[in-house]
Amino acid sequence: MHPQLIGTVIGAIGATAFVHANRGTLPGPWPVIAVLAWAVALVTLVWAALVRPRSLPVLAPPGPRAGLVYVASVIAMLVVIAAGGAVVRAAGRPELQPVVVVIAVGLHFVPFAAAFRAPVFTVLGWCLVAIGVVGLLLGLAAGAVAVAGAAVVTGLVMLVLMTVEVVGPSRRPW
């Protein structure tokens, strides 16, 4: 399978987890709206990546240490998730855990850009970090609903950015 398609499937699974694990905390009609937005974004991504006729891009080979960067980034992400979770629990704010995960996932993408010669990871990583930080600040001030909203937005943003990436260079801003 083409690396872009593998990454798209893995990313879609992660984005789906962000939406579905957090939408239930949203009030009123927002859980349903979140699912509808997710469904539209996912169907659009599936169409763009798997259905519409296109030729897959020829990708530059990954850097010589791409595998090491990948493994180190995933391990660091897991450490940040665990350590951040311990900090928010110790502070009596376990509801902040989802944005800790958002920040950790975003940071883990940033080194991929150079290792895999794929600028989309810089955009994706820093967007997620920004959403996570905003969600953390709003969560500190307003509580679990703001945190859940940031996590749901994270999943939707991931799906949109992946769709833009697979549509092709002529359509993406990076």
Helices and strands as residue ranges (DSSP letters): H 3-22, G 23-25, H 30-46, I 47-51, H 66-90, G 94-96, H 97-109, H 112-115, H 120-142, H 144-167
